[in-house]
Amino acid sequence: MEAVLQVRQLNKRYRNGRGVRNVNLEVRRGDIYGLCGPNGSGKTTVLKLATGLGRADSGEVLLFGDDIRERFEPAMRRVGCMVEAADAYEYMSGYDNLKLSARLYPGLKPSRIDEVLELVGLARYAREKAGGYSLGMKQRLALAMTLLHDPELIILDEPANGLDIEGTVELRELIVNLAAHRGTTFLISSHMLDEMERLCSRIGLMYGGALVREGSIGELTSGVRLEQAYLSEIRKAKEQEGIRDDRSV
Ligand SMILES: Nc1ncnc2c1ncn2[C@@H]1O[C@H](COP(=O)(O)OP(=O)(O)OP(=O)(O)O)[C@@H](O)[C@H]1O
């Protein structure tokens, strides 16, 4: 399967000494790829570097085979991003927020706004002010913005954060539907391992700024829960670093 995103030997060190190191990952066409790990493990940093929102110290990011340092704009036209996304304007309706975002994409048909509202289940509330939306509705509006230009790859940073059970299930169904019916590829970061196990076809496990394991759900779990597989990878990583850990993980 064609590689849609390739991250090679990516390094970024913030001034406080934290960041990510030697990250290699590959998202292939049709994947729902889950970048998993606890808070602070480096997921957002990887997503920011992969989408040009931050600059790596070293390493390469290829989107659709092109190095983003050389062909950033053409590559990003094929990507939808919800990474540190700007909030919607609260005093404007959902529809008007989308109309404003649509100006970023010359040639976009106005009917596309109605289509994405329908897709994310906000059509009924399109004329209401975004300020009155629930957190779940605001998340759906942000997702609608990423869908406007019908991207081939959608990158979402912790999209289920703050959603209730119903909202989480709806989000999962939306992602699965887009992947199945439009062939959209997803890269999603989350610390919710159970949800990622249900949703994703491939997983990358991050710990302490490094990608400690990558593989299909089947390869990673083979008979155990993802949570268990993750804890065992962390233990191995700690052993390699020579860190003693007496907890039985
Ligand atoms: N702008 C920044 N300046 C300094 N340190 C940062 C910055 N952004 C992230 N870090 C540090 O880099 C490490 C990785 O953070 P990152 O936000 O990528 O992790 P994460 O897995 O996405 O966590 P979370 O789920 O909490 O967002 C953390 O230790 C964090 O404190």
Ligand as a Chemical Component Dictionary entry (heavy atoms), coordinates in Angstrom:
data_LIG
# 
_chem_comp.id                   LIG 
_chem_comp.type                 NON-POLYMER 
_chem_comp.pdbx_formal_charge   0 
_chem_comp.three_letter_code    LIG 
# 
loop_
_chem_comp_atom.comp_id 
_chem_comp_atom.atom_id 
_chem_comp_atom.alt_atom_id 
_chem_comp_atom.type_symbol 
_chem_comp_atom.charge 
_chem_comp_atom.model_Cartn_x 
_chem_comp_atom.model_Cartn_y 
_chem_comp_atom.model_Cartn_z 
_chem_comp_atom.pdbx_ordinal 
LIG N1  N1  N 0 6.348  24.409 23.136 1  
LIG C1  C1  C 0 6.946  23.609 24.019 2  
LIG N2  N2  N 0 7.961  24.059 24.779 3  
LIG C2  C2  C 0 8.585  23.269 25.671 4  
LIG N3  N3  N 0 8.273  21.960 25.876 5  
LIG C3  C3  C 0 7.271  21.456 25.152 6  
LIG C4  C4  C 0 6.555  22.231 24.181 7  
LIG N4  N4  N 0 5.601  21.446 23.607 8  
LIG C5  C5  C 0 5.739  20.250 24.198 9  
LIG N5  N5  N 0 6.731  20.234 25.103 10 
LIG C6  C6  C 0 7.207  19.089 25.921 11 
LIG O1  O1  O 0 7.542  18.046 25.021 12 
LIG C7  C7  C 0 7.066  16.782 25.512 13 
LIG C8  C8  C 0 6.085  16.192 24.503 14 
LIG O2  O2  O 0 4.907  16.992 24.509 15 
LIG P1  P1  P 0 3.682  16.733 23.530 16 
LIG O3  O3  O 0 2.680  17.844 23.720 17 
LIG O4  O4  O 0 4.184  16.490 22.170 18 
LIG O5  O5  O 0 3.109  15.364 24.124 19 
LIG P2  P2  P 0 1.689  14.696 23.954 20 
LIG O6  O6  O 0 1.936  13.236 23.940 21 
LIG O7  O7  O 0 0.970  15.274 22.806 22 
LIG O8  O8  O 0 0.993  15.102 25.295 23 
LIG P3  P3  P 0 -0.482 15.703 25.548 24 
LIG O9  O9  O 0 -1.412 14.578 25.338 25 
LIG O10 O10 O 0 -0.388 16.145 26.980 26 
LIG O11 O11 O 0 -0.662 16.847 24.599 27 
LIG C9  C9  C 0 6.420  17.075 26.859 28 
LIG O12 O12 O 0 7.357  16.776 27.857 29 
LIG C10 C10 C 0 6.103  18.552 26.809 30 
LIG O13 O13 O 0 6.166  19.130 28.098 31 
# 
loop_
_chem_comp_bond.comp_id 
_chem_comp_bond.atom_id_1 
_chem_comp_bond.atom_id_2 
_chem_comp_bond.value_order 
_chem_comp_bond.pdbx_ordinal 
LIG N1  C1  SING 1  
LIG C1  N2  SING 2  
LIG C1  C4  DOUB 3  
LIG N2  C2  DOUB 4  
LIG C2  N3  SING 5  
LIG N3  C3  DOUB 6  
LIG C3  C4  SING 7  
LIG C3  N5  SING 8  
LIG C4  N4  SING 9  
LIG N4  C5  DOUB 10 
LIG C5  N5  SING 11 
LIG N5  C6  SING 12 
LIG C6  O1  SING 13 
LIG C6  C10 SING 14 
LIG O1  C7  SING 15 
LIG C7  C8  SING 16 
LIG C7  C9  SING 17 
LIG C8  O2  SING 18 
LIG O2  P1  SING 19 
LIG P1  O3  DOUB 20 
LIG P1  O4  SING 21 
LIG P1  O5  SING 22 
LIG O5  P2  SING 23 
LIG P2  O6  DOUB 24 
LIG P2  O7  SING 25 
LIG P2  O8  SING 26 
LIG O8  P3  SING 27 
LIG P3  O9  DOUB 28 
LIG P3  O10 SING 29 
LIG P3  O11 SING 30 
LIG C9  O12 SING 31 
LIG C9  C10 SING 32 
LIG C10 O13 SING 33 
# 
